[in-house]
């Protein structure tokens, strides 16, 4: 009876896994076919990959868009990790009732949609003449309530005895944070890096509004450009989507174990 139950469980998981990876396979297959084959429902790998790649490179500046997205995402991710981890660490290590209330206000801010703050942010950055700059891309999302909460939860599992011992040894608060806390919380940083990089890479609305020059175009904006017009080349479009999806997929595969450990550690904390 138990063996039959295990077989049923594995069969169910296999079916669910196949359903989950099918969109990824279809995207890869579509990138190697032309529009006629895609609209006709062809699911096998085709021979039109190089033709689609040639068209894509001739229509769009893929190298610049890819480089822009990579630069903006890396800068935003690194700055967010530093700012949010310091904030989360401070909320927990220097804990009091005022900080609890402030944290509640920050969590309430998660309920405000970004579109509601879009116009004020646009007026603010254009007033400072920062449009089409990496500063305008980074600043609105450099600190998020989710990341602060993630680091705060992780800091709860950090032994206070270590901090007290370090203070007795004469270490400053910054040295304690950078030399003790950060190395101990590697899995949390990996989880935060994964979430932040994916959000920054896939961000479309704010870059579309604030990045006004063609030289500051990002990969999501490039993919959106491929889907406009009276005649859409779906082979080229799917190839653009595939290229746009690669960095986040690779990053998640590299950090998936640390990502899981970081999320579980934060929940336990």
Residue pairs with C-beta under 8 A, 6 or more apart in sequence:
26 43
27 238
27 241
27 242
27 245
28 45
28 242
29 42
29 43
29 44
29 45
29 46
30 38
30 234
30 235
30 238
31 49
31 52
31 235
31 238
31 239
31 241
31 242
32 45
32 46
32 47
32 48
32 49
32 52
32 235
33 42
33 46
33 48
33 235
34 46
34 48
34 51
34 52
34 233
34 235
35 232
35 233
35 234
35 235
37 46
37 48
37 235
38 234
38 235
38 238
39 234
48 235
49 239
51 235
52 233
52 235
52 236
52 238
52 239
53 239
55 233
55 235
55 236
56 62
56 226
56 236
56 239
56 240
59 226
59 236
60 222
60 225
60 226
60 240
61 214
61 217
61 222
62 222
62 240
62 243
64 215
64 217
65 217
65 218
65 219
65 221
65 222
66 219
66 243
68 216
68 217
68 218
68 219
69 201
69 218
69 219
69 220
69 247
70 247
71 134
72 134
72 137
72 138
72 200
72 207
72 218
73 197
73 200
73 201
73 247
74 197
75 134
75 138
76 137
76 138
76 141
76 142
76 196
76 200
77 193
77 196
77 197
77 200
79 138
79 142
80 141
80 142
80 143
80 144
80 147
80 192
80 196
81 147
81 189
81 192
81 193
81 196
83 142
83 143
84 143
84 144
84 147
84 148
84 150
84 151
84 192
85 147
85 151
85 181
85 182
85 185
85 189
85 192
86 177
87 143
87 148
87 151
87 152
88 147
88 148
88 149
88 150
88 151
88 152
88 153
88 154
88 155
89 151
89 152
89 155
89 177
89 181
90 99
91 99
91 102
91 103
91 148
91 152
91 155
92 152
92 155
92 156
92 158
93 155
93 158
93 160
93 163
103 148
103 149
103 152
106 145
106 148
106 149
107 145
107 149
109 145
110 145
110 146
114 205
114 206
115 205
117 140
118 205
118 206
118 209
121 140
121 206
121 210
122 209
122 210
125 131
125 136
125 139
125 210
130 136
131 210
131 211
131 212
132 210
132 211
132 212
132 213
132 215
132 216
133 216
136 210
136 211
137 206
137 207
137 210
137 211
140 206
141 199
141 200
141 203
141 206
144 196
146 195
147 192
147 195
147 196
150 188
150 191
150 192
150 262
150 266
151 185
151 188
151 192
153 266
153 267
153 269
154 185
154 188
154 262
154 265
154 266
154 269
155 181
155 185
155 269
156 269
157 265
157 268
157 269
158 181
158 184
158 185
162 180
163 176
163 180
166 175
166 176
166 180
167 176
171 179
171 180
182 189
186 258
187 258
187 259
187 261
187 262
187 265
188 262
188 265
188 266
189 262
190 255
190 258
190 259
190 261
190 262
191 255
191 258
191 259
191 260
191 261
191 262
191 263
191 266
192 262
193 251
193 255
194 251
194 252
194 255
194 259
197 247
197 248
197 251
198 248
198 251
198 252
201 219
201 220
201 247
201 248
202 220
202 248
203 218
203 220
204 218
204 220
204 221
204 224
207 216
207 218
207 220
207 221
208 221
208 224
211 217
211 218
211 221
217 225
219 240
219 243
219 244
220 244
222 240
222 244
223 237
223 240
223 241
223 244
226 232
226 233
226 236
226 237
226 240
227 237
252 259
